[in-house]
Amino acid sequence: MPSLHYLISLLVLISINLNFYSCLTPEQIEEVKRIVEVDFMSTNLIPGVGLSVVGPGENGDEVSYANGYGLQDVENSIPVTNKTRFGIASVTKVSLSK
């Protein structure tokens, strides 16, 4: 299982990198899926992930892509969707502490 620091770093890097590509092409979306499902989830044994891409739009910042990958409940085979809410508990302490 990857460390919490690794996961937070990866999510921050993904959010920074994808922020510049708010208008994703179909090819970029397929590459994002491959990175999330193969490179990230499979390698680190993560059951489910939610991903959204936010960028400038006509009315301010807009979500240009949102998708869920994997399962939010492994026992009951409930998939992650773009509406799934994840509890983060005290995860922010790691990124905000000195």
N, C-alpha and C positions, 0 to 999 in steps of 0.2 A: 504494500500500500504506500503510495507516495506521501511525502510529508505535507503538512498543511501549508508551510511556506512555499513549497514547490507549486502547489495548486493555485494559491493566490497569485504568485508571480506569473504563472501561465495565463490565468484569466485576465490579469492586468495587461499583459503583452498582447493577448488576443484582442482585447477591447481597444487598445491604443492602435494596433495595426489596422483593424477593421474600420475604425472611425474614419480613416482616410478613404475608404472604399465604400461609401454609403450607397452608391448605385452599383450593386453587384451584378455582373453578367452571369448567365447560366453556367458558364465554365468556372467562374470564381465560386459560385455556390456549390458546385460539385467538388471543387478542391477543398472548400471549408468542410463539407460533409466528410470527406476522406480524412482530413486532418483530425477532426473531432472524433469520428468513430474508430479509425484505425490507429492513428498515431497517439491519440490522447486516451480514449476510453479503453480500448483493448489492451494497450501496453500497461496501463495503470490499474486495470481491473475496476473501473468506475462504472456503476450500473446505469447512471443517467445524468444528462447534462442539458441545461437550457442555454440557448445562445440567441442574442439579439444584436443587430447592427443598427446604430443610431447615427444619423448624420443630418446635415442641414437640409431643410425642405422649404416648401413655399410658406408654411406657417410656423417657422422656427424649426427646432430639432424634431425629426420624425423617425420612427422605426421603419427602416427600409427592408429588414429581414428579421424574422423571428421563427425559431424552430426548436423542437425538443428532440433529443436523441436518447435512445435507450429506455430504461424503465425507472419510474418513480417508486414503484412497489414491486420488488422482485418476486415475492411470494405469491402475489395475486396477478402478476403479469400486466400491471397497469403502466401504460407508456407515458413518458414525459411528453407534454405538449407545450405550445408556446404560451399557455395559460397556467402552467404548473407553478406553484409557489414553493420555494425552497426555504427552509428554516436556516438562518445563518448563525444563530446563537451568538457566541462571542468572537466570531471570526475577525471582525473589524479591529479588535484589540491588537492582533498581530501586525496589521498593516499600519496602525496609527501609533503604536507605542514606540518609545525611544530605547 
